[in-house]
Amino acid sequence: MTQIPWWRGAVIYQIYPRSFLDANGDGVGDLPGIIERLDYVASLGVDAIWISPFFTSPMADFGYDIADHRDVDPLFGTLADFDRLLAKAHALGLKVMIDQVFSHTSIEHAWFRESRQDRTNPKADWYVWADPREDGTPPNNWMSIFGGVAWQWEPRREQYFLHNFLADQPDLDFHNPAVQQATLDYVRFWLDRGVDGFRLDSINFCFHDKQLRDNPAKPLEKRLGRGFSTDNPYAYQYHYYNNTQPENLPFIERLRGLLDEYPGAVSLGEISAEDSLATTAEYTAPGRLHMGYSFELLVKDYSAAYIRDTVSRLEATMTEGWPCWAISNHDVERAVTRWGGHPAQPRLARLLVAVLCSLRGSICLYQGEELGLGEADVPFEALQDPYGITFWPNFKGRDGCRTPMPWLDAPLAGFTSGAPWLPIPQEHQASAVAVQEHDPHSVLNAFRQFLAWRRTMPTLLLGDIRFLETAEPVLMFERRHGDETLLLAFNLSAEATQVALPEGEWHALHVPGPDAGHADGDQLHLPAQAMYCARRA
């Protein structure tokens, strides 16, 4: 019998280290803080943790600007701390995935410090350098996701360097085989330490068009934000040339070859492209990434039609790959606020976990989702995110989803003994872990109960998915595995509704966690933000 890989159907819990737990009182979370709370994470019933960057960094983009890929920033601890974290997680049965950022480095990275000196040094061609046009302007019209042009002048070389993100994040030139090899070498460094996999940040940004062709303009009605807002000039272009180049696929195949040397090692690619679903399918074809996820459910649209269409389109194109779904992470407004408004509704939080974890694929859940935390309102003077500072007030940045985890109902929420790097809202303190632990009806305990039930349901972990056409606000689909067919229906609205039950004989199942609907003859009655699950007889 073929053994199912551990990551198929897995629930991966994302830890944002700055905001998880501060063990040394400096106001910033750290690796010892994560170690201290790993028992809690294991108690949730998740299969793995994904830790956002903790590498040496000047923190211009809070760790996604890496200055040393093989060391821990002192802010977060030491390599010895990481090894202790890995050992404890494994002892608790948790797999450990870490972020890797291939496409760019920090401006402080030793490679870039050498590369920028002149045009003849050993690292001169490790980054994307280009001559100016005759009038001194940048070589093309490419824009940065974080606002403004994607080119920065370097007087020492009298050239521009490319930065798809901050100017502090110069893009590596993956057309150079030495860059590809250096990248694979530091991936091997972490595999040799024992990590179980990698979440690959902006994996489709590694290669650029060698001809540096201009991106074509995008008409106003097509300016849809996926990880950026529509008032950002980045939305004004089709990004045909600054990312998602065909040369990326052979590199991904080389990466997969390396991972295959380490049994069980897994790759999860973050993909933000002109057609993210098509690119996800392409990038997860056999011999490439194990899993891919996009920003397609990290958006404002919460209609049944949108979710049905998004998942169905990926299913139609991804015939052999494996999806991974997320509705919250460190880059977007928390889902319970994005889709339910203020204040955060516990009933909606319980439902969203059930919706997400009932889709076909693996799941990423972001720290605090298990508490039903809403988006924090961070005032401008407390903002840390350069992205939010640039686009304030239309876009308030990512700090609202990055505020510290509340462990206790206390002024510092048990997160730190110092001054927290971001403010902790009072409503989060009231939803602290210690408050919810002993409440049988809390979001936290509903979360645990649902994940424990899901583990007993192979059809939810591994089965196929088929959506049924229903009117708003009901999302309905079947999951099939072997001889079993499950029917799942979700009322996405805050008002009770009813819908016709599909033909056939159905036996209702008790699903712990969210509010429950019931069948009466051929009608299904769904209270506000409730679900129904039944097995075909």
Rosetta blueprint (number, residue, H / E / L):
1 M L
2 T L
3 Q L
4 I L
5 P L
6 W L
7 W L
8 R L
9 G L
10 A L
11 V E
12 I E
13 Y E
14 Q E
15 I E
16 Y L
17 P H
18 R H
19 S H
20 F L
21 L L
22 D L
23 A L
24 N L
25 G L
26 D L
27 G L
28 V L
29 G L
30 D L
31 L H
32 P H
33 G H
34 I H
35 I H
36 E H
37 R L
38 L H
39 D H
40 Y H
41 V H
42 A H
43 S H
44 L L
45 G L
46 V L
47 D L
48 A E
49 I E
50 W E
51 I E
52 S L
53 P L
54 F L
55 F E
56 T E
57 S L
58 P L
59 M L
60 A L
61 D L
62 F L
63 G L
64 Y L
65 D L
66 I L
67 A L
68 D E
69 H E
70 R E
71 D E
72 V E
73 D L
74 P L
75 L L
76 F L
77 G L
78 T L
79 L H
80 A H
81 D H
82 F H
83 D H
84 R H
85 L H
86 L H
87 A H
88 K H
89 A H
90 H H
91 A H
92 L L
93 G L
94 L L
95 K E
96 V E
97 M E
98 I E
99 D E
100 Q E
101 V E
102 F L
103 S L
104 H E
105 T L
106 S L
107 I L
108 E L
109 H L
110 A H
111 W H
112 F H
113 R H
114 E H
115 S H
116 R L
117 Q L
118 D L
119 R L
120 T L
121 N L
122 P L
123 K L
124 A L
125 D L
126 W L
127 Y E
128 V L
129 W E
130 A E
131 D L
132 P L
133 R L
134 E L
135 D L
136 G L
137 T L
138 P L
139 P L
140 N L
141 N L
142 W L
143 M E
144 S L
145 I L
146 F L
147 G L
148 G L
149 V E
150 A L
151 W E
152 Q E
153 W E
154 E E
155 P L
156 R L
157 R L
158 E L
159 Q E
160 Y E
161 F E
162 L E
163 H L
164 N L
165 F L
166 L L
167 A L
168 D L
169 Q L
170 P L
171 D E
172 L E
173 D L
174 F L
175 H L
176 N L
177 P H
178 A H
179 V H
180 Q H
181 Q H
182 A H
183 T H
184 L H
185 D H
186 Y H
187 V H
188 R H
189 F H
190 W H
191 L H
192 D H
193 R H
194 G L
195 V L
196 D L
197 G E
198 F E
199 R E
200 L E
201 D E
202 S L
203 I H
204 N H
205 F H
206 C L
207 F L
208 H L
209 D L
210 K L
211 Q L
212 L L
213 R L
214 D L
215 N L
216 P L
217 A E
218 K L
219 P L
220 L H
221 E H
222 K H
223 R L
224 L L
225 G L
226 R L
227 G L
228 F L
229 S L
230 T L
231 D L
232 N L
233 P H
234 Y H
235 A H
236 Y H
237 Q E
238 Y L
239 H L
240 Y L
241 Y L
242 N L
243 N L
244 T L
245 Q L
246 P L
247 E L
248 N H
249 L H
250 P H
251 F H
252 I H
253 E H
254 R H
255 L H
256 R H
257 G H
258 L H
259 L H
260 D L
261 E L
262 Y L
263 P L
264 G L
265 A L
266 V E
267 S E
268 L E
269 G E
270 E E
271 I E
272 S L
273 A L
274 E L
275 D L
276 S H
277 L H
278 A H
279 T H
280 T H
281 A H
282 E H
283 Y H
284 T L
285 A L
286 P L
287 G L
288 R L
289 L L
290 H L
291 M E
292 G E
293 Y E
294 S E
295 F L
296 E L
297 L L
298 L L
299 V L
300 K L
301 D L
302 Y L
303 S L
304 A H
305 A H
306 Y H
307 I H
308 R H
309 D H
310 T H
311 V H
312 S H
313 R H
314 L H
315 E H
316 A H
317 T H
318 M L
319 T L
320 E L
321 G L
322 W E
323 P E
324 C E
325 W E
326 A L
327 I L
328 S L
329 N L
330 H L
331 D L
332 V L
333 E L
334 R L
335 A H
336 V H
337 T H
338 R H
339 W L
340 G L
341 G L
342 H L
343 P L
344 A L
345 Q L
346 P H
347 R H
348 L H
349 A H
350 R H
351 L H
352 L H
353 V H
354 A H
355 V H
356 L H
357 C H
358 S H
359 L L
360 R L
361 G L
362 S E
363 I E
364 C E
365 L E
366 Y E
367 Q L
368 G L
369 E H
370 E H
371 L H
372 G L
373 L L
374 G L
375 E L
376 A L
377 D L
378 V L
379 P L
380 F H
381 E H
382 A H
383 L L
384 Q L
385 D L
386 P H
387 Y H
388 G H
389 I H
390 T H
391 F H
392 W L
393 P L
394 N L
395 F L
396 K L
397 G L
398 R L
399 D H
400 G H
401 C H
402 R L
403 T L
404 P L
405 M L
406 P L
407 W L
408 L L
409 D L
410 A L
411 P L
412 L L
413 A L
414 G L
415 F L
416 T L
417 S L
418 G L
419 A L
420 P L
421 W L
422 L L
423 P L
424 I L
425 P L
426 Q H
427 E H
428 H H
429 Q H
430 A H
431 S L
432 A L
433 V H
434 A H
435 V H
436 Q H
437 E H
438 H L
439 D L
440 P L
441 H L
442 S L
443 V H
444 L H
445 N H
446 A H
447 F H
448 R H
449 Q H
450 F H
451 L H
452 A H
453 W H
454 R H
455 R H
456 T L
457 M L
458 P H
459 T H
460 L H
461 L H
462 L H
463 G L
464 D E
465 I E
466 R E
467 F E
468 L E
469 E L
470 T L
471 A L
472 E L
473 P L
474 V E
475 L E
476 M E
477 F E
478 E E
479 R E
480 R E
481 H E
482 G L
483 D L
484 E E
485 T E
486 L E
487 L E
488 L E
489 A E
490 F E
491 N E
492 L L
493 S L
494 A L
495 E L
496 A L
497 T E
498 Q E
499 V E
500 A E
501 L L
502 P L
503 E L
504 G L
505 E L
506 W E
507 H E
508 A E
509 L L
510 H L
511 V L
512 P L
513 G L
514 P L
515 D E
516 A E
517 G L
518 H E
519 A E
520 D E
521 G L
522 D L
523 Q E
524 L E
525 H E
526 L E
527 P L
528 A L
529 Q L
530 A E
531 M E
532 Y E
533 C E
534 A E
535 R E
536 R E
537 A L
